[in-house]
């Protein structure tokens, strides 16, 4: 299928051939009819992409500070690699979609195949959208009009915050698409509206909608106009829908308002406010968040948990429905807002208009509409090369051809490159939405991009699976892969529960009935770092018990991030601290026979406790190790430090870059400046085992032991 993507590095736009998205739980699969280009948001993204690196940095000073902190802790080379990787990722554009439902995911109610819906789906022929971001379209609302639903919801949410009443005077500053819809919705509320803009054409449309206007291009005075408009009392409210770096719209709004007037920012402006302007009039100022309550809440958007209507009357989905009802009643009309129409294949022309000097408002992309669904529209596998190269030829069953499931930031920046450097035959890259699989698949020479994991598991030419998805899906994917006789490399953690661990153990042992079982490996890359290998060699000659002190400055992650979710991520102790359980197990070279954990107190304001813990592991040889895993430190402090005390000697490893020895005969230091060497060695060890050149890199007993101990530690919090 065709999808519109943007390159953040240079701002270029392309229409790419990507696999159709997978239908997931709580989602609708939608065949697109029409999508609307958001003149504000998408123009801003295009302009950001076209800016040079210095201009990009000036636009995002907060990101620059984060980059400088990463340089101090992780080094210049690692940081540059991370920045380049981020800019290299394609951005799927669009969030105003109209189409027909062609698939209903598990757990969805209220929608059926054949329903015509508006959603925040991307510019793509087929989209998968969470059910709470979709709304049915009334029969008397056309596709083009319905494409304005999401923009209308943005306008409506700002109006709900300003709480207008019948007869009030309201100013709308900025008459783009959202501004002009805002004018109509305010008029439907019974408000008198004054619109302000520089563009005479937009001002003319606002007047058609019943607003009075101020033309800034003719140097008309907005303050004088607002005073006259409000009969000298000051306006009741101002809605700012403009996009500018200037502070002027907010300052101007404050001067226009009466005492205790309300100002709501829907667009983007400078926010250097004058206290005096707001203090003397006791003005209220609020920033509106997108479509309404539920926006950016994973529980609402991704997991489909609606807010009770008695407590949250207007969610983003119900705002969608309200806008569509207004269109059905003709209170909101958008026909005059469409200035350009293109087929989706001509999207590059559409974005050239958006970023050029030609006047435009609503730019519509048309996907064509026939009764039959073309076969290529629903393809979930796309070949990436006409002729496979030596690095792409699939092996026979059980051979070294490898498929990847997941292509997030870590997989794309570190994991896939590490396997590519081993010379592995890269067969298929699988993601849910297809964009990442095409991008990284082309970049690293995969033969196919896909959104269909089960089809790849059935493919006899794929001998190995690399799993780099969200943690909650690891257990099922590992189990399915082992049952198919595939070798498995899974990013940590192996699984989230003891029940899943038992299932994986059983699946692995069952394969031994047919001979040598598949290689199962978890991506514990710390044990493969060159400095850790050196430490292991030095400690091998020490017979007495050792003491390990591991300090991890993990950094805070918001409580609503997927890694903190018990089902999706399992929490950070299971999801990341397992690395350090494995690291100490490797260096101690002795089974773990006991463990105990202390977390921060369960007091008011603490919230998540499992990322502020200290746990101690006891080993069979008398050694012990303490891991301080703490998310309440500062990012400028190094992330990881390991100290080992043994036989009157000390080893100290700082952030996997500097290893120092104190009292070790013949060893004082070992410095490395790249931190990805451990991952490269980890991938190489897996591939050598798969190819029969070496034994399994981590004994299955240790993999199970580390998983069990980590899950038990997490349960004790």
Secondary structure, 3 states (H helix, E strand, C coil): CEEEEEECCCCCEEEEECCCCCCCCCEEEEEEEEEEECCCHHHHHHHHHHCCHHHHHHHCHHHHHHHHHHHHHHCHHHHHHHHHHHHHCEEECCCCEEEEEEEECCCCCCCCCCCEEEECCCCECEEEEEHHHEEECCCCCCHHHHCCHHHHHHHHHHHHHHCCCCCCEEEEECCCHHHHHHHHHHHHCCCEEEEEECCHHHHHHHHHCCCEEEEHHHCCCHHHHHHHHCCCCCEEEEEECCECCCCHHHHHHHHHEEEEEEEEECCECCCCCCHHHHHHHCCEEEECCCCCECCCCHHHHCCCCCCCCCCCCCEHHHHHHHHHHHHHCCCCCCHHHEEEEEEHHHHHHHHHHHHCCCCCCEEEEECCCCCCCCHHHHCCEEECCCCCCCCCCCCCCCCCEEEEECCCHHHHHHHHHHHHHCCCEEEEEECCCCHHHHHHHHHHCCCEEECCHHHHHHCCCCCEEEECCCHHHHHHHHHHHHHCCCEEEECCCCCCCHHHHHHHHHHHHHHHHHCCCCCEEECCHHHHCHHHHHHHHHHCCCCCCCEEEEEEECCCCCCCCHHHCCCCCCCHHHHHHHHHHHHHHHHHCCCEEEEEEEECCCCCCCCCCCCEEEEEEEECCCCEEEEEEECCCCCCCCCEEEEEEECCEEEEEECCCEEEEECCCCCCEEECCCCCHHHHHHHHHHHHHHCCCCCCCCCHHHHHHHHHHHHHHHHCC
